[in-house]
Amino acid sequence: MKNSLKSENKMKPLDLILERFEQISAVPRGSYNEAGLRAWLQNWADQHAFLHQADAAGNLVIRVPATPGFENHPALILQGHMDMVCEKTPDSPHDFTHDPIRLIREGDWIHADHTTLGADNGIGVALMLALVESDEIEHPALELLLTVAEETGLVGASALDPALVTAKTLINLDSEKVGEFTIGCAGGGTVNISLPVAWSAVSSAETAFELSINGLLGGHSGEDINSHRTNANKLLGRFLEAIQRKADIRLAVLKGGSARNAIPRSAVAVFVCPQNQADLCKDVFATLLADVSAEQLTFEPAMTITLGQPETLPQRALGRAETAAGIRLLVSLPDGVAAMSADMPGFVETSNNIGVIELTEQSLEISSSQRSAVLSRLLELIERVEALAWLAGAKTERVSMYAPWQPNMASHLLKKTVEVYQNVSGQKPEVMMTHGGLECGIISERCGGLDSISMGPALENLHSPDERLFVPSLEPTWEFLKVLLKSLA
């Protein structure tokens, strides 16, 4: 690793946090592939003589005894998730099922080598371990709760065995800004769409084109949905729709995005058309490219959109009617901000993300992610997506549904957190809701009601290969948590 994060045996807090983060990053841990990290954490617990327990879903709790003098105080839960979003640049050979994340430090920032960094939520887990290992932290009994499959719709939290934890106060370490405390979040859901297709042979009278979109910013489908970031899948559909209005195209390949909760950065389509319509396809593409380039100049400076002709003709493609149905479905599906909050100016209430598209042997598969701070609006958006899919003749499946986490302004934990932060930093913190998904509400509901809050160090560009961690934010986070854990006792 460039600028190694390892330090001497008696490490300062920052060095200890970063070493644990590097160790966590060495273990592949995409959603549903957390077994390796869970085993590593269990081994870490065994080395420190901490009891640990996993439930049937794979969630893990590590039980840390109170430090001397705090044995009779109520226990606290420190909570985060083991999995990470697996996104990479098109040129990266990284295999998320086997390869460690390569961390690169440049000045005050740490990023990965053309992949997501996994600081969401690896740095939160590293913070927990470092707090427990440090001799300078006084605390009551702690339950370190590490969940699985958070990034696929809070699946682990939704299946949490309530017997895993006993404490009634939960501090989630999955937020991304120092001095910002989250007390509520949007609910979410996923609608998977499957449009049946049939294939036919491509004739020698046809020619092929490859339409590629690359270099978009992408990002977190909750936190970045109102940042004017272009969805590669939707943009690809726009180009295909314009071309098919003028030419008789048939799709052979359609693929874009890699995670339902990440704004797609790239997408590609291969289509065929009669040879005598080839110039028409090029002309339509060139006209729309000029318009799109002018639209996106400010927001997507690295965007590249190309139309080329592959050396070999695909052997088969969809029929024209099926091609039109698939393209029109992709174009019609809502994407981006659906509604802003009427109660909190500037806060996104409801949104949709068309995260993954892929043309398979049997069907065109589309995975969409819905979010809303209002449960009825969430259901309304899900039903709208389903209705559009049904009109196209597609089947739908709802998965990963979870309700919004509603804020509790009378929370004792919130009051104490604000008080401690003001005393430690001399500044007033920001108390907010997030459009991203957090596990606090679900865990609280499953465990009979918990006083919960979320916080964390500074991260940027989550769910994209541009994700990075601001190292100077770790020390103030540490100092704040040091005082908070003692004061809560």
The 8 nearest C-alpha neighbors of each residue, nearest first, counted from 0:
[[1, 3, 102, 103, 2, 101, 4, 104],
 [0, 2, 103, 3, 104, 102, 105, 4],
 [1, 3, 104, 0, 4, 103, 105, 5],
 [4, 2, 0, 5, 1, 104, 6, 103],
 [3, 5, 18, 17, 2, 6, 14, 21],
 [6, 4, 18, 3, 14, 7, 17, 15],
 [5, 7, 14, 10, 4, 8, 18, 15],
 [6, 8, 9, 10, 5, 14, 11, 15],
 [9, 7, 10, 6, 5, 15, 11, 14],
 [10, 8, 7, 11, 6, 15, 14, 12],
 [11, 9, 8, 7, 15, 14, 6, 12],
 [10, 12, 14, 13, 15, 9, 6, 16],
 [13, 11, 15, 14, 16, 10, 129, 133],
 [14, 12, 16, 15, 11, 17, 474, 473],
 [15, 13, 17, 11, 16, 12, 10, 18],
 [14, 16, 12, 18, 13, 17, 10, 129],
 [17, 15, 13, 19, 129, 14, 18, 125],
 [16, 18, 20, 14, 19, 15, 4, 21],
 [17, 19, 21, 15, 20, 5, 16, 4],
 [18, 20, 22, 125, 16, 21, 17, 23],
 [21, 19, 17, 23, 125, 18, 22, 122],
 [20, 22, 24, 18, 19, 23, 17, 25],
 [23, 21, 19, 25, 24, 20, 18, 26],
 [22, 24, 20, 25, 21, 26, 19, 121],
 [25, 23, 21, 100, 22, 26, 20, 99],
 [24, 26, 99, 22, 23, 100, 21, 27],
 [25, 27, 24, 23, 99, 36, 28, 35],
 [28, 26, 96, 99, 97, 95, 98, 29],
 [29, 27, 33, 82, 32, 26, 83, 30],
 [28, 30, 83, 82, 32, 85, 84, 31],
 [29, 31, 148, 82, 32, 83, 28, 33],
 [32, 30, 33, 148, 29, 147, 82, 28],
 [31, 33, 28, 29, 30, 34, 27, 35],
 [32, 34, 28, 36, 35, 31, 37, 82],
 [35, 33, 37, 36, 32, 38, 28, 57],
 [36, 34, 38, 37, 33, 39, 26, 27],
 [35, 37, 39, 38, 33, 34, 26, 40],
 [36, 38, 34, 40, 39, 35, 33, 41],
 [39, 37, 41, 35, 36, 40, 34, 42],
 [40, 38, 36, 42, 37, 41, 43, 35],
 [41, 39, 43, 37, 42, 38, 36, 44],
 [40, 42, 44, 38, 43, 39, 37, 45],
 [41, 43, 45, 39, 40, 44, 38, 46],
 [44, 42, 40, 46, 41, 45, 39, 47],
 [45, 43, 49, 41, 47, 42, 46, 48],
 [44, 46, 48, 42, 47, 43, 49, 41],
 [45, 47, 43, 44, 48, 42, 49, 41],
 [46, 48, 44, 45, 49, 43, 132, 42],
 [47, 49, 45, 46, 44, 50, 43, 63],
 [50, 48, 44, 47, 63, 45, 62, 51],
 [49, 51, 62, 61, 48, 44, 52, 45],
 [52, 50, 61, 60, 62, 49, 41, 44],
 [51, 53, 60, 59, 61, 54, 50, 163],
 [54, 52, 59, 58, 57, 60, 55, 51],
 [53, 55, 57, 56, 58, 160, 59, 52],
 [54, 56, 57, 53, 58, 160, 159, 158],
 [57, 55, 54, 58, 155, 158, 159, 147],
 [56, 58, 54, 55, 53, 59, 147, 146],
 [59, 57, 146, 53, 54, 147, 56, 145],
 [60, 58, 53, 145, 52, 144, 57, 146],
 [59, 61, 144, 143, 52, 51, 142, 145],
 [62, 60, 51, 143, 142, 50, 63, 49],
 [63, 61, 142, 50, 49, 51, 141, 60],
 [62, 64, 141, 140, 49, 142, 61, 65],
 [65, 63, 140, 66, 141, 62, 139, 70],
 [66, 64, 140, 139, 70, 69, 138, 67],
 [65, 67, 138, 69, 137, 68, 139, 64],
 [68, 66, 69, 65, 70, 137, 138, 139],
 [67, 69, 70, 66, 71, 65, 139, 137],
 [70, 68, 139, 65, 67, 72, 71, 66],
 [69, 71, 65, 72, 68, 139, 67, 66],
 [72, 70, 69, 73, 139, 68, 65, 140],
 [71, 73, 488, 69, 70, 139, 74, 140],
 [74, 72, 139, 75, 71, 488, 166, 140],
 [73, 75, 140, 166, 141, 139, 72, 76],
 [76, 74, 141, 168, 166, 169, 142, 140],
 [75, 77, 169, 142, 141, 143, 168, 170],
 [78, 76, 143, 170, 171, 169, 144, 142],
 [79, 77, 171, 144, 143, 145, 76, 170],
 [78, 80, 145, 172, 171, 173, 124, 123],
 [81, 79, 146, 145, 82, 147, 120, 149],
 [80, 82, 147, 146, 145, 33, 120, 83],
 [83, 81, 30, 29, 28, 80, 148, 147],
 [82, 84, 29, 117, 85, 28, 30, 119],
 [83, 85, 462, 29, 86, 150, 117, 115],
 [84, 86, 29, 115, 83, 95, 87, 114],
 [87, 85, 115, 114, 463, 464, 84, 462],
 [88, 86, 114, 464, 113, 91, 115, 89],
 [87, 89, 91, 90, 113, 114, 464, 86],
 [90, 88, 91, 87, 265, 213, 92, 113],
 [89, 91, 88, 92, 87, 113, 93, 114],
 [90, 92, 88, 93, 89, 113, 87, 114],
 [93, 91, 94, 90, 89, 87, 88, 113],
 [94, 92, 91, 95, 98, 87, 114, 113],
 [95, 93, 98, 96, 97, 92, 99, 91],
 [94, 96, 97, 98, 27, 93, 85, 29],
 [97, 95, 94, 27, 98, 29, 32, 28],
 [96, 98, 95, 94, 27, 99, 26, 93],
 [97, 99, 94, 95, 27, 96, 93, 100],
 [100, 98, 25, 26, 27, 101, 24, 97],
 [99, 101, 24, 25, 102, 98, 111, 116],
 [102, 100, 111, 112, 99, 103, 0, 24],
 [101, 103, 111, 110, 0, 100, 109, 112],
 [104, 102, 1, 110, 109, 111, 0, 105],
 [105, 103, 109, 108, 2, 1, 106, 110],
 [104, 106, 108, 107, 109, 103, 110, 2],
 [107, 105, 108, 104, 109, 470, 469, 2],
 [106, 108, 470, 469, 105, 471, 109, 104],
 [109, 107, 469, 105, 468, 106, 470, 104],
 [110, 108, 104, 468, 467, 103, 105, 102],
 [109, 111, 467, 103, 116, 102, 466, 104],
 [112, 110, 102, 116, 101, 103, 114, 113],
 [111, 113, 114, 101, 102, 103, 110, 100],
 [114, 112, 464, 88, 87, 111, 91, 115],
 [115, 113, 87, 464, 112, 111, 86, 116],
 [114, 116, 464, 463, 86, 117, 466, 85],
 [115, 117, 111, 118, 466, 110, 114, 467],
 [116, 118, 119, 83, 121, 115, 120, 84],
 [119, 117, 121, 122, 120, 116, 468, 123],
 [120, 118, 117, 121, 83, 122, 173, 461],
 [119, 121, 118, 123, 122, 173, 80, 117],
 [122, 120, 118, 124, 123, 119, 117, 125],
 [121, 123, 118, 125, 124, 120, 20, 126],
 [124, 122, 172, 126, 120, 121, 125, 173],
 [125, 123, 121, 127, 126, 122, 79, 128],
 [124, 126, 122, 20, 19, 128, 123, 127],
 [127, 125, 123, 129, 124, 128, 16, 130],
 [128, 126, 124, 130, 125, 129, 131, 123],
 [127, 129, 125, 131, 130, 126, 132, 124],
 [128, 130, 132, 126, 131, 16, 127, 15],
 [131, 129, 127, 133, 128, 132, 126, 136],
 [130, 132, 128, 129, 133, 127, 136, 63],
 [133, 131, 129, 130, 128, 134, 136, 47],
 [134, 132, 130, 135, 131, 136, 129, 12],
 [133, 135, 136, 132, 137, 131, 130, 66],
 [134, 136, 133, 137, 481, 130, 132, 12],
 [137, 135, 134, 481, 133, 130, 138, 131],
 [138, 136, 485, 66, 135, 484, 139, 481],
 [137, 139, 485, 484, 66, 65, 69, 136],
 [140, 138, 65, 69, 74, 72, 488, 70],
 [139, 141, 65, 74, 64, 63, 75, 138],
 [142, 140, 63, 75, 74, 76, 62, 143],
 [141, 143, 76, 62, 61, 144, 77, 63],
 [142, 144, 77, 61, 60, 78, 76, 141],
 [143, 145, 60, 78, 59, 142, 77, 146],
 [146, 144, 80, 59, 79, 58, 78, 81],
 [147, 145, 58, 80, 155, 81, 156, 59],
 [146, 148, 155, 149, 81, 58, 80, 82],
 [149, 147, 30, 155, 154, 150, 151, 31],
 [150, 148, 153, 151, 147, 154, 152, 155],
 [149, 151, 148, 152, 153, 84, 83, 30],
 [152, 150, 148, 149, 153, 154, 30, 399],
 [151, 153, 399, 154, 150, 149, 188, 400],
 [154, 152, 149, 156, 155, 151, 148, 157],
 [155, 153, 157, 152, 148, 156, 149, 158],
 [156, 154, 147, 158, 148, 157, 146, 153],
 [155, 157, 159, 158, 153, 154, 442, 438],
 [156, 158, 154, 155, 159, 441, 153, 442],
 [157, 159, 155, 156, 56, 154, 160, 55],
 [160, 158, 156, 157, 161, 155, 58, 56],
 [159, 161, 162, 163, 54, 158, 55, 445],
 [162, 160, 446, 163, 159, 445, 164, 165],
 [163, 161, 160, 164, 165, 446, 159, 54],
 [162, 164, 161, 160, 60, 165, 54, 52],
 [165, 163, 162, 166, 161, 142, 60, 446],
 [164, 166, 167, 163, 162, 74, 161, 142],
 [165, 167, 74, 75, 168, 164, 76, 73],
 [166, 168, 449, 450, 169, 165, 75, 448],
 [169, 167, 450, 75, 449, 166, 451, 76],
 [168, 170, 76, 451, 77, 450, 75, 171],
 [171, 169, 77, 452, 453, 451, 76, 78],
 [170, 172, 453, 78, 173, 79, 77, 452],
 [173, 171, 123, 455, 454, 79, 453, 174],
 [172, 174, 171, 120, 455, 79, 123, 454],
 [175, 173, 455, 454, 172, 453, 176, 456],
 [174, 176, 457, 458, 455, 456, 173, 177],
 [177, 175, 457, 456, 179, 455, 178, 174],
 [178, 176, 456, 179, 457, 455, 472, 476],
 [179, 177, 428, 429, 176, 180, 420, 427],
 [178, 180, 429, 177, 176, 428, 430, 181],
 [181, 179, 430, 454, 453, 429, 431, 178],
 [180, 182, 453, 431, 432, 183, 452, 430],
 [181, 183, 406, 452, 432, 431, 180, 453],
 [184, 182, 432, 406, 404, 405, 181, 433],
 [185, 183, 433, 404, 432, 434, 403, 436],
 [186, 184, 372, 403, 371, 434, 370, 436],
 [403, 185, 187, 402, 371, 401, 370, 372],
 [188, 186, 370, 401, 369, 400, 371, 185],
 [187, 189, 400, 369, 399, 368, 401, 398],
 [188, 190, 368, 398, 367, 397, 399, 369],
 [191, 189, 397, 367, 396, 366, 192, 398],
 [190, 192, 366, 396, 395, 365, 367, 189],
 [191, 193, 395, 365, 364, 394, 366, 190],
 [192, 194, 364, 394, 393, 363, 362, 395],
 [193, 195, 393, 363, 362, 394, 196, 364],
 [196, 194, 362, 361, 193, 363, 393, 197],
 [197, 195, 362, 361, 194, 321, 198, 363],
 [198, 196, 317, 199, 361, 195, 318, 321],
 [197, 199, 317, 316, 315, 318, 196, 200],
 [200, 198, 315, 316, 317, 201, 318, 197],
 [199, 201, 315, 314, 202, 316, 198, 317],
 [200, 202, 315, 314, 316, 199, 313, 205],
 [203, 201, 204, 205, 200, 314, 206, 315],
 [202, 204, 205, 201, 206, 312, 274, 273],
 [205, 203, 202, 274, 273, 206, 201, 272],
 [206, 204, 273, 274, 272, 203, 202, 271],
 [205, 207, 274, 271, 272, 273, 312, 204],
 [208, 206, 271, 270, 308, 312, 272, 309],
 [207, 209, 308, 270, 307, 269, 271, 309],
 [210, 208, 269, 307, 306, 268, 308, 211],
 [209, 211, 306, 268, 267, 305, 269, 208],
 [212, 210, 267, 305, 304, 266, 209, 268],
 [211, 213, 304, 265, 266, 303, 267, 231],
 [214, 212, 265, 303, 215, 302, 264, 211],
 [213, 215, 302, 301, 303, 264, 216, 265],
 [214, 216, 264, 302, 217, 213, 299, 301],
 [217, 215, 264, 218, 228, 214, 299, 229],
 [218, 216, 262, 264, 263, 215, 463, 228],
 [217, 219, 463, 462, 262, 261, 460, 461],
 [220, 218, 261, 462, 223, 461, 221, 222],
 [219, 221, 261, 260, 224, 262, 223, 222],
 [222, 220, 435, 434, 219, 224, 223, 436],
 [221, 223, 219, 435, 224, 220, 434, 433],
 [224, 222, 226, 219, 225, 221, 220, 218],
 [223, 225, 220, 221, 226, 335, 222, 336],
 [226, 224, 223, 227, 336, 335, 347, 228],
 [225, 227, 223, 228, 224, 222, 298, 229],
 [228, 226, 225, 229, 298, 224, 223, 335],
 [229, 227, 226, 217, 216, 230, 298, 224],
 [228, 230, 231, 227, 215, 217, 234, 299],
 [229, 231, 263, 233, 232, 262, 234, 228],
 [230, 232, 234, 265, 263, 233, 264, 266],
 [233, 231, 235, 234, 230, 255, 266, 236],
 [232, 234, 236, 235, 230, 231, 237, 330],
 [233, 235, 237, 231, 236, 232, 230, 238],
 [234, 236, 232, 238, 237, 233, 231, 239],
 [237, 235, 233, 239, 234, 238, 330, 326],
 [236, 238, 234, 240, 235, 239, 330, 233],
 [239, 237, 241, 235, 240, 236, 242, 234],
 [238, 240, 236, 242, 241, 237, 243, 235],
 [241, 239, 237, 243, 238, 242, 236, 326],
 [240, 242, 238, 244, 239, 243, 237, 283],
 [243, 241, 239, 244, 240, 245, 280, 283],
 [242, 244, 246, 240, 245, 241, 248, 247],
 [245, 243, 241, 242, 246, 240, 247, 239],
 [244, 246, 243, 242, 247, 241, 279, 280],
 [245, 247, 243, 248, 244, 242, 276, 280],
 [248, 246, 272, 243, 319, 249, 273, 245],
 [247, 249, 272, 271, 246, 243, 270, 319],
 [250, 248, 271, 270, 319, 317, 322, 316],
 [249, 251, 270, 316, 317, 322, 252, 269],
 [250, 252, 316, 270, 269, 317, 315, 249],
 [253, 251, 269, 268, 250, 358, 254, 270],
 [254, 252, 268, 358, 357, 267, 269, 251],
 [253, 255, 357, 356, 267, 266, 358, 268],
 [256, 254, 266, 356, 355, 232, 265, 267],
 [257, 255, 263, 355, 354, 258, 265, 266],
 [256, 258, 355, 255, 86, 259, 354, 263],
 [259, 257, 261, 260, 354, 256, 355, 84],
 [258, 260, 354, 261, 355, 368, 366, 367],
 [261, 259, 220, 258, 354, 368, 219, 262],
 [262, 260, 219, 220, 258, 218, 462, 259],
 [261, 263, 217, 218, 220, 230, 354, 219],
 [264, 262, 256, 231, 230, 217, 265, 261],
 [263, 265, 215, 217, 231, 216, 213, 214],
 [266, 264, 213, 212, 231, 263, 255, 256],
 [267, 265, 255, 212, 231, 254, 232, 211],
 [266, 268, 211, 254, 210, 253, 255, 212],
 [269, 267, 253, 252, 210, 209, 270, 254],
 [268, 270, 209, 252, 251, 208, 250, 210],
 [271, 269, 250, 251, 249, 208, 207, 248],
 [270, 272, 207, 249, 206, 248, 205, 208],
 [273, 271, 248, 205, 206, 247, 274, 249],
 [272, 274, 205, 275, 276, 204, 206, 277],
 [275, 273, 205, 206, 276, 277, 204, 272],
 [274, 276, 273, 277, 278, 272, 279, 205],
 [277, 275, 279, 274, 273, 278, 246, 280],
 [276, 278, 280, 274, 279, 275, 281, 272],
 [279, 277, 281, 280, 276, 282, 275, 274],
 [278, 280, 282, 276, 277, 281, 283, 246],
 [281, 279, 277, 283, 278, 282, 242, 284],
 [282, 280, 278, 284, 279, 283, 285, 277],
 [281, 283, 279, 285, 284, 280, 278, 286],
 [284, 282, 286, 280, 285, 281, 242, 279],
 [283, 285, 281, 287, 282, 286, 288, 280],
 [286, 284, 288, 282, 283, 287, 281, 289],
 [287, 285, 283, 288, 289, 284, 282, 290],
 [286, 288, 290, 284, 289, 285, 291, 283],
 [289, 287, 285, 291, 290, 286, 292, 284],
 [290, 288, 292, 287, 286, 291, 293, 285],
 [289, 291, 287, 293, 288, 292, 294, 286],
 [292, 290, 294, 288, 293, 289, 295, 287],
 [293, 291, 289, 295, 294, 290, 296, 288],
 [292, 294, 290, 291, 296, 295, 289, 297],
 [295, 293, 291, 292, 296, 290, 297, 298],
 [294, 296, 292, 298, 299, 297, 293, 291],
 [297, 295, 293, 300, 292, 298, 299, 294],
 [298, 296, 295, 299, 300, 294, 293, 292],
 [297, 299, 295, 296, 300, 227, 228, 229],
 [300, 298, 295, 302, 301, 296, 215, 297],
 [299, 301, 296, 302, 298, 297, 295, 215],
 [302, 300, 214, 299, 215, 303, 216, 213],
 [301, 303, 214, 215, 299, 300, 213, 304],
 [304, 302, 213, 212, 214, 301, 305, 211],
 [305, 303, 212, 211, 213, 302, 306, 210],
 [304, 306, 211, 210, 307, 303, 212, 209],
 [307, 305, 210, 209, 208, 211, 308, 304],
 [308, 306, 209, 208, 305, 309, 210, 211],
 [307, 309, 208, 209, 207, 310, 306, 206],
 [310, 308, 311, 208, 307, 209, 207, 312],
 [311, 309, 308, 312, 207, 307, 313, 208],
 [312, 310, 309, 313, 207, 308, 314, 206],
 [311, 313, 207, 314, 206, 310, 309, 201],
 [314, 312, 315, 311, 201, 251, 207, 316],
 [313, 315, 201, 200, 312, 316, 202, 199],
 [316, 314, 200, 201, 199, 313, 198, 251],
 [317, 315, 251, 250, 198, 199, 249, 201],
 [318, 316, 198, 250, 249, 322, 197, 199],
 [317, 319, 321, 320, 249, 322, 316, 198],
 [318, 320, 322, 249, 321, 323, 248, 317],
 [321, 319, 323, 322, 318, 324, 317, 249],
 [322, 320, 324, 318, 323, 319, 325, 317],
 [323, 321, 319, 325, 320, 324, 249, 250],
 [322, 324, 320, 326, 321, 325, 327, 319],
 [325, 323, 321, 327, 322, 326, 328, 391],
 [326, 324, 328, 322, 327, 323, 321, 329],
 [327, 325, 329, 323, 328, 324, 236, 322],
 [326, 328, 330, 324, 329, 325, 323, 331],
 [327, 329, 325, 331, 326, 330, 324, 332],
 [330, 328, 326, 327, 331, 332, 236, 325],
 [329, 331, 327, 328, 236, 332, 326, 237],
 [332, 330, 328, 329, 327, 333, 387, 326],
 [331, 333, 329, 330, 328, 384, 334, 387],
 [334, 332, 351, 331, 335, 384, 352, 337],
 [333, 335, 351, 352, 353, 332, 336, 350],
 [334, 336, 351, 350, 224, 352, 337, 333],
 [335, 337, 350, 338, 349, 225, 224, 351],
 [336, 338, 350, 349, 335, 351, 339, 334],
 [339, 337, 349, 348, 336, 347, 340, 350],
 [340, 338, 347, 348, 346, 341, 349, 345],
 [339, 341, 348, 342, 343, 346, 347, 344],
 [340, 342, 343, 339, 344, 348, 346, 338],
 [341, 343, 340, 344, 346, 339, 348, 345],
 [342, 344, 340, 346, 341, 345, 339, 347],
 [345, 343, 346, 340, 342, 341, 339, 347],
 [344, 346, 343, 347, 339, 340, 341, 348],
 [347, 345, 340, 344, 343, 339, 348, 434],
 [348, 346, 339, 340, 349, 434, 338, 345],
 [347, 349, 340, 339, 371, 372, 338, 346],
 [350, 348, 371, 338, 337, 370, 347, 336],
 [351, 349, 336, 337, 370, 335, 369, 371],
 [350, 352, 369, 334, 335, 368, 333, 370],
 [351, 353, 368, 334, 367, 354, 335, 220],
 [354, 352, 367, 355, 334, 366, 368, 351],
 [353, 355, 259, 367, 352, 256, 258, 366],
 [356, 354, 256, 366, 257, 365, 255, 259],
 [357, 355, 365, 255, 254, 364, 366, 256],
 [358, 356, 254, 364, 253, 363, 359, 255],
 [357, 359, 363, 253, 362, 252, 364, 254],
 [360, 358, 362, 361, 363, 357, 364, 252],
 [359, 361, 362, 358, 196, 197, 198, 363],
 [362, 360, 359, 196, 195, 197, 363, 358],
 [363, 361, 195, 196, 194, 359, 193, 364],
 [362, 364, 358, 194, 193, 357, 359, 195],
 [365, 363, 193, 357, 356, 192, 362, 358],
 [364, 366, 356, 192, 355, 191, 367, 193],
 [367, 365, 191, 355, 354, 259, 190, 192],
 [368, 366, 353, 190, 352, 354, 189, 259],
 [367, 369, 189, 352, 351, 259, 188, 260],
 [368, 370, 351, 188, 187, 350, 189, 352],
 [371, 369, 187, 350, 349, 186, 185, 377],
 [372, 370, 349, 185, 377, 348, 373, 186],
 [371, 373, 185, 348, 403, 186, 374, 184],
 [374, 372, 371, 376, 375, 377, 403, 348],
 [373, 375, 377, 376, 402, 378, 372, 403],
 [374, 376, 378, 377, 373, 379, 371, 380],
 [377, 375, 379, 373, 378, 374, 380, 371],
 [378, 376, 374, 371, 380, 375, 379, 370],
 [377, 379, 381, 375, 376, 380, 382, 374],
 [378, 380, 376, 382, 377, 381, 375, 383],
 [381, 379, 383, 377, 382, 378, 376, 384],
 [380, 382, 378, 384, 383, 379, 385, 377],
 [381, 383, 385, 379, 380, 384, 386, 378],
 [384, 382, 380, 386, 385, 381, 379, 387],
 [383, 385, 381, 387, 382, 386, 380, 388],
 [384, 386, 382, 388, 383, 387, 389, 381],
 [387, 385, 389, 383, 388, 384, 382, 390],
 [388, 386, 390, 384, 389, 385, 383, 391],
 [387, 389, 385, 393, 391, 386, 390, 384],
 [388, 390, 392, 386, 393, 391, 387, 385],
 [391, 389, 387, 392, 388, 386, 393, 328],
 [390, 392, 388, 389, 393, 324, 328, 387],
 [393, 391, 389, 390, 388, 194, 394, 195],
 [394, 392, 194, 389, 388, 193, 391, 192],
 [393, 395, 193, 192, 194, 389, 392, 388],
 [396, 394, 192, 191, 193, 385, 190, 393],
 [395, 397, 191, 190, 398, 192, 394, 189],
 [398, 396, 190, 189, 191, 395, 399, 188],
 [397, 399, 189, 400, 190, 188, 396, 191],
 [400, 398, 152, 188, 189, 154, 401, 153],
 [399, 401, 188, 398, 187, 189, 402, 152],
 [402, 400, 187, 186, 188, 399, 403, 441],
 [401, 403, 186, 374, 404, 187, 400, 185],
 [186, 404, 402, 185, 372, 184, 405, 374],
 [405, 403, 440, 183, 184, 406, 185, 402],
 [404, 406, 183, 403, 407, 184, 440, 182],
 [407, 405, 183, 182, 408, 404, 432, 184],
 [408, 406, 409, 410, 405, 182, 183, 413],
 [407, 409, 410, 406, 413, 182, 414, 411],
 [410, 408, 407, 411, 413, 414, 412, 406],
 [409, 411, 413, 412, 407, 408, 414, 450],
 [412, 410, 414, 413, 415, 409, 450, 416],
 [413, 411, 415, 410, 414, 416, 450, 451],
 [414, 412, 416, 410, 411, 415, 417, 452],
 [413, 415, 411, 417, 412, 416, 418, 410],
 [416, 414, 418, 412, 413, 417, 419, 411],
 [417, 415, 413, 419, 418, 414, 412, 420],
 [416, 418, 420, 414, 415, 419, 413, 421],
 [419, 417, 415, 421, 416, 420, 414, 422],
 [420, 418, 422, 416, 421, 417, 423, 415],
 [419, 421, 423, 417, 422, 418, 424, 416],
 [420, 422, 425, 426, 418, 424, 419, 427],
 [421, 423, 419, 420, 425, 424, 418, 426],
 [424, 422, 420, 421, 425, 419, 479, 478],
 [425, 423, 426, 421, 420, 422, 479, 475],
 [424, 426, 421, 422, 423, 427, 420, 428],
 [427, 425, 421, 424, 428, 420, 422, 423],
 [426, 428, 421, 429, 425, 420, 417, 178],
 [429, 427, 178, 179, 426, 430, 417, 420],
 [428, 430, 179, 180, 178, 431, 427, 181],
 [431, 429, 180, 181, 179, 428, 182, 432],
 [432, 430, 181, 182, 180, 429, 433, 183],
 [431, 433, 183, 184, 181, 182, 434, 430],
 [434, 432, 184, 435, 183, 185, 431, 181],
 [433, 435, 185, 221, 184, 222, 347, 436],
 [436, 434, 221, 433, 222, 185, 184, 437],
 [435, 437, 184, 185, 434, 186, 438, 187],
 [438, 436, 439, 184, 435, 440, 173, 153],
 [437, 439, 441, 440, 442, 156, 153, 436],
 [440, 438, 442, 441, 437, 443, 451, 171],
 [439, 441, 404, 443, 442, 438, 444, 403],
 [440, 442, 444, 443, 438, 439, 157, 445],
 [443, 441, 445, 439, 444, 440, 156, 446],
 [442, 444, 448, 449, 440, 446, 441, 445],
 [443, 445, 441, 442, 448, 446, 447, 440],
 [444, 446, 442, 443, 447, 161, 441, 159],
 [447, 445, 161, 443, 444, 448, 442, 449],
 [446, 448, 444, 445, 443, 449, 161, 167],
 [449, 447, 443, 444, 446, 450, 167, 445],
 [450, 448, 443, 167, 168, 451, 169, 447],
 [449, 451, 168, 169, 167, 412, 410, 448],
 [452, 450, 169, 449, 170, 168, 439, 412],
 [451, 453, 182, 170, 181, 171, 169, 180],
 [452, 454, 171, 181, 172, 180, 170, 174],
 [455, 453, 174, 172, 180, 173, 171, 181],
 [454, 456, 174, 172, 175, 173, 176, 177],
 [457, 455, 177, 472, 176, 175, 473, 476],
 [456, 458, 176, 175, 469, 472, 177, 468],
 [459, 457, 468, 175, 467, 469, 456, 176],
 [458, 460, 467, 466, 461, 468, 457, 175],
 [461, 459, 466, 218, 465, 463, 462, 467],
 [460, 462, 466, 219, 463, 218, 459, 119],
 [463, 461, 219, 218, 261, 84, 115, 460],
 [462, 464, 218, 465, 115, 461, 466, 86],
 [465, 463, 115, 114, 87, 466, 113, 86],
 [464, 466, 463, 460, 467, 115, 110, 461],
 [467, 465, 460, 461, 464, 459, 463, 116],
 [466, 468, 110, 459, 109, 458, 465, 108],
 [467, 469, 458, 109, 108, 470, 457, 110],
 [470, 468, 108, 457, 471, 472, 107, 458],
 [469, 471, 472, 107, 473, 108, 468, 109],
 [472, 470, 473, 469, 474, 107, 475, 108],
 [473, 471, 456, 470, 474, 469, 457, 475],
 [474, 472, 476, 471, 470, 456, 475, 477],
 [473, 475, 477, 476, 472, 478, 471, 13],
 [476, 474, 478, 477, 473, 472, 479, 471],
 [477, 475, 473, 479, 474, 478, 456, 480],
 [478, 476, 474, 480, 475, 479, 481, 473],
 [479, 477, 481, 475, 476, 480, 474, 482],
 [478, 480, 476, 481, 482, 477, 475, 483],
 [481, 479, 483, 477, 482, 478, 484, 476],
 [482, 480, 478, 479, 483, 484, 136, 477],
 [481, 483, 485, 480, 479, 484, 486, 478],
 [484, 482, 480, 486, 485, 481, 487, 479],
 [485, 483, 487, 138, 486, 482, 481, 480],
 [484, 486, 138, 482, 483, 488, 487, 137],
 [487, 485, 483, 488, 484, 482, 419, 415],
 [488, 486, 484, 485, 483, 415, 412, 139],
 [487, 486, 485, 72, 139, 484, 73, 138]]
